[in-house]
Amino acid sequence: MGGPGLDFLPFSRPSLSESALQEVQECLRSGWITTGPRVERFERMLSGYLGAPQVIALSSATAGLHLALRALELRPGDEVITTPLTFVATVNTIVEAGATPVFVDVDAGTRNLDVAQVARVVSDRTRAVVPVHFAGLPVDLDPLYDLAARRGLRVIEDAAHAIGAAYGGRRIGSFGDTQVFSFHPNKNMTTGEGGCVSTSDPKLAAAIRTLSFHGIDREDLSETLRAEGAPYDVAAVGFKYNMMDIQAALGLHQLPALDGFIERRTQIALAYLERLASRSEWELPAAASPPHLHAWHLFTAVLRPESAHVDRATFVRGMKDRGIGIGIHYPAVHLFRFYRSRFGFRPGSFPVAERIGRNVVSLPLFPAMSDADVDRVVRAIQEVVA
């Protein structure tokens, strides 16, 4: 039903330049393919782009969230506040770091956590807040950081969707506490897999670096080990979360192109907003008003089944029949089996996130999409919903 000669249009596709591919080949030929000079260069570039004093490149954003939380030395009974409308990695890492996740519902327009609700659930056990910049739209950070300062809380921003986004004219990563970015293939820039942590806290950065590679410390050796000529000490039980030079080789060419990628993503997102604005079957995502900048990692539309006379599963199948891929971002985390059985969450606890999670779809959005591709997606939507 996609029509003769029409290729399948995925919901996401990375844009890889010939220079990036050449860089990967040169990296492979160099013989240095694990963490090395390209990772160091990439970290310096990220620091300059983000305006962040400390940047640590890692194997994934999940690794970054895990290490940032582990570095806080959370204890059993400590609580971390976050959103239920996110990829499960956000919450998994809270549990893996030893804390209890506490959810607040999301705002229906922005799909970000409702900052006004955060103050209501802060307790003496609360140690940190993990806001998620959903789809690339910045969370309202000023009141959140004001609350954190009053209550002595750390803020670990899950910015997996938001590299290149800005809040109040300031790039995410250039201010605040700590941010975690993703370079997964469906993100605004990619290193294949990978991510990074940016932070204003040098002690936290040092802890993350140590934890990211087995807890190895090459600088502060005990006298005994130094006398024996040992190359390193082990300061903590660490992990294997380092980024490789092969990954950084892509990043060195992706980062300079990022703002251009976001500009094209924004054009496509605005076209969707304009073309679908009159359709009562959809709740469309909020745009950002200057001086904020939306990174438009995703274009998430929420289906109104009662108006569309079609449910989400049928819509997704109809679009696939027409050669168009649709993503689902995301089912509400607190309804997954593990979180229901471990923490006792039940349907109805966070109704806005649940409604969005039941009906949300992600339309195709990537820089290489043409205007004709956008027309094709909108035409298919109209056919399926009609």
Buried (B, 14 or more C-beta within 10 A) or exposed (E): EBEEEEEEBBBBBBBBEEEBEEBBEEBEEEEBBEBBEBBEBBBEBBBEBBEBEBBBBBBBBBBBBBBBBBBBEBEEEBBBBBBBBBBBBBBBBBBBBBBBBBBBBBBBEBBBBBBEBBBEEBEEEBBBBBBBBBBBBBBBBEEBBEBBEEBEBBBBBBBBBBBBBBBEEBBBBBBBBBBBBBBBBBBBBBBBBBBBBBBBBEEBBBBBBBBBBBBBBEEEBEEEEEEEEEEBBEBBEBBEBBBBBBBBBBBBBBBBBBEEBBEBBBBBBBBBBEBBEEBEBBBBBBEBEEEBBBBBBBBBBBBBBEEBEBEBEBBBEBBBEBBBBBBBBBBBBBBBEEBBEEBEBEEEBBEBBBBBBBBBBBBBBBBEBEEEBBEBBBBBBEEBBE
